[in-house]
Amino acid sequence: MAQKTRKVSWLEKFSHQATRATGTSLAFVLAVGVVLIWLITGPVFKYSDTWQLVINTGTTIITFLMVFLIQRAQNKDAVAIHLKLNEIVAALEGASNRLIDVEDLSEAEIEALRKYYRRLIELARKDDNLTSTHSIEEAASRHGTKYKKKPQSPRAKNSTAKEEVK
């Protein structure tokens, strides 16, 4: 299956490359080098206000631009993660579809869901098995019924099977 080539704006390409480049060890070494050169030139410029202004202005501009690059990268990653999680929730049989696009809910709605799932955790803790159920409804129904019919141990199952063979 051939992939379609998608058009990417020059701004997206530039910001992607800048994000990748600034996150490298080489970028860190270059930044340390600039600071060291600035420190070494201090005595040459007699630690003047202009000497200090150069590093202050440079670091302020770089910090200002990096905030936007970092935010862009985090936003893109967050959207990608949400899409992947939505796909998993949608694909899993029995998973609650309430959680698809949960990030778009209000804070009050998210808090209500959090409380809802806290109840599930409380029920699961009573069972000492946090992975035995996956929804409040199922947890509540299983919680009451699973102790009525105790599962047989493997040893008991084997002895019952041997008796049937005789």
Secondary structure by P-SEA (a helix, b strand, c coil): cccccccccaaaaaaaaaaaaaacaaaaaaaaaaaaaaaaacccccccaaaaaaaaaaaaaaaaaaaaaaaaaaaaaaaaaaaaaaaaaaacccccccccccccccaaaaaaaaaaaaaaaaaaaaaccccccccaaaaaaaaaccccbbbbcaaaaaaaaaaaac
